[in-house]
Amino acid sequence: MPLDYNSIFNHCLDLAEEAYPFTLRNPMVGCSIYNKKNEWISEGVHKIYGQAHAEINALNSIKNNEELEGATIFVSLEPCAHQGLTPSCAQTLAQLPIGKLVYLTKDPNPLVSGRGEKILKKSGIKVEHYKNQILENKNYLLNHKFFKSVVSDGAYVHLKVALSKDRFINQDGATVQISSLEASQEMHKNRAGCEAVLIGVNTLLKDNPKLNVRHPGFSSQNKVVVLDPSLKSLEIINNSNLLKVREAKNTYIFYDKALKSKYSSILKKSDVRWISVSFSKDKAFDLHNLLRILKQNLDIHSVFVEGGYETHKKFIEAGLYERVDIIDSQTQLLKSGLKWDLKSKLKEATLTKRLKVGTDIFNSHFY
């Protein structure tokens, strides 16, 4: 009986999604293996950043390599050709007696794209790039951060906002939980999927947030980035909630380097990472440069931008965002506060995913 490629790859992508948010900057990949009689024999998924890839986990479930004689391997992303934190999957597969490998999406990294396929073909393994736009879109949404990050010199920006039914993001003089419990848990999952949370200093001063990951299904440590050109946070940071839930070294505060000499002795007394950058006279910052510093100098490849309003506005007006999540409450009415009027300023999304989460509507826009 012939194999149903669409069903197999749908299953591979569903498998891959189970690893979210633990692969971080790595892609979520699923793999299924069928023997020469077209019988399913194994499957695997890339579970955690820095650990074994999907193909290797699938192979590890097979006790005897004789089962792989003439087998067909299905994998949702072209096998990696290079050695990083783990060995090259393509090189490992090339040493096995498999007959064919079918993959869904080419490696998006222009430096290595196609190399995994070449390694396999050179070893005598048949390779097929299966093309299906619906499945490609599914993989694109699943691995949007990876696909975008691998061709960018700056950190990936995932912006999030929760809106009341009457379009407010907060209420005057009061802290209000806008999202439902289920939507809040989904937000924490997305927060864990980025390597750092980013806020403006006014959010820190007003809300004193923790910004850690709070999810009933798992625990996760994250970093936080604060944009503070005038060093307003200097007096309160050591007693802030940010430092109650993470080590000081995992808090990065960007400030105007014109203040460095004046405050250098004070800054040295804190374990917080103080990052001096150039600001304009009106304390505007170069977001392009900020994202490059995060990725290239601080090894932070993705940021979850939580606000507040002015920080959202700066990123949106600069066009620097790859994903925007808008959580629309269907029940919460605030009647007053600060309205979020930035939706009309967003670029046209490449793809949009709309889900009902609890009582809320979760709109994810991908650019």
URVEN-V155973 format. One record per residue. N is the residue number from 1. SS is DSSP state (A for helix, B for strand, O for the rest). Layout:
{{N;SS} {N;SS}}
//
This chain:
{{1;O} {2;O} {3;O} {4;O} {5;A} {6;A} {7;A} {8;A} {9;A} {10;A} {11;A} {12;A} {13;A} {14;A} {15;A} {16;A} {17;A} {18;O} {19;O} {20;O} {21;O} {22;O} {23;O} {24;O} {25;O} {26;O} {27;O} {28;O} {29;O} {30;B} {31;B} {32;B} {33;B} {34;B} {35;O} {36;O} {37;O} {38;O} {39;O} {40;B} {41;B} {42;B} {43;B} {44;B} {45;B} {46;O} {47;O} {48;O} {49;O} {50;O} {51;O} {52;O} {53;O} {54;A} {55;A} {56;A} {57;A} {58;A} {59;A} {60;A} {61;O} {62;O} {63;O} {64;O} {65;A} {66;A} {67;A} {68;A} {69;O} {70;O} {71;O} {72;B} {73;B} {74;B} {75;B} {76;B} {77;B} {78;O} {79;O} {80;O} {81;O} {82;O} {83;O} {84;O} {85;O} {86;O} {87;O} {88;O} {89;A} {90;A} {91;A} {92;A} {93;A} {94;A} {95;O} {96;O} {97;O} {98;O} {99;O} {100;B} {101;B} {102;B} {103;B} {104;B} {105;B} {106;O} {107;O} {108;O} {109;O} {110;O} {111;O} {112;O} {113;O} {114;O} {115;A} {116;A} {117;A} {118;A} {119;A} {120;A} {121;A} {122;A} {123;O} {124;O} {125;O} {126;B} {127;B} {128;B} {129;B} {130;O} {131;O} {132;O} {133;A} {134;A} {135;A} {136;A} {137;A} {138;A} {139;A} {140;A} {141;A} {142;A} {143;O} {144;A} {145;A} {146;A} {147;A} {148;A} {149;A} {150;O} {151;O} {152;O} {153;O} {154;O} {155;O} {156;B} {157;B} {158;B} {159;B} {160;B} {161;B} {162;B} {163;B} {164;O} {165;O} {166;O} {167;O} {168;B} {169;B} {170;B} {171;B} {172;O} {173;O} {174;B} {175;O} {176;O} {177;O} {178;O} {179;O} {180;O} {181;A} {182;A} {183;A} {184;A} {185;A} {186;A} {187;A} {188;A} {189;A} {190;A} {191;A} {192;A} {193;O} {194;O} {195;O} {196;B} {197;B} {198;B} {199;B} {200;B} {201;A} {202;A} {203;A} {204;A} {205;A} {206;A} {207;A} {208;O} {209;O} {210;O} {211;O} {212;O} {213;O} {214;O} {215;B} {216;O} {217;O} {218;B} {219;O} {220;O} {221;O} {222;O} {223;B} {224;B} {225;B} {226;B} {227;B} {228;O} {229;O} {230;O} {231;O} {232;O} {233;O} {234;O} {235;O} {236;O} {237;A} {238;A} {239;A} {240;O} {241;A} {242;A} {243;A} {244;A} {245;O} {246;O} {247;O} {248;A} {249;A} {250;A} {251;B} {252;B} {253;B} {254;B} {255;B} {256;B} {257;A} {258;A} {259;A} {260;A} {261;A} {262;A} {263;A} {264;A} {265;A} {266;A} {267;A} {268;O} {269;O} {270;O} {271;O} {272;O} {273;B} {274;B} {275;B} {276;B} {277;B} {278;O} {279;B} {280;O} {281;O} {282;O} {283;O} {284;O} {285;B} {286;O} {287;A} {288;A} {289;A} {290;A} {291;A} {292;A} {293;A} {294;A} {295;A} {296;A} {297;A} {298;O} {299;O} {300;O} {301;O} {302;B} {303;B} {304;B} {305;B} {306;B} {307;B} {308;O} {309;A} {310;A} {311;A} {312;A} {313;A} {314;A} {315;A} {316;A} {317;A} {318;A} {319;O} {320;O} {321;O} {322;O} {323;B} {324;B} {325;B} {326;B} {327;B} {328;B} {329;O} {330;O} {331;O} {332;O} {333;O} {334;O} {335;O} {336;O} {337;O} {338;B} {339;B} {340;O} {341;O} {342;O} {343;A} {344;A} {345;A} {346;O} {347;O} {348;O} {349;O} {350;O} {351;B} {352;B} {353;B} {354;B} {355;B} {356;B} {357;B} {358;O} {359;O} {360;B} {361;B} {362;B} {363;B} {364;B} {365;B} {366;B} {367;O}}
//
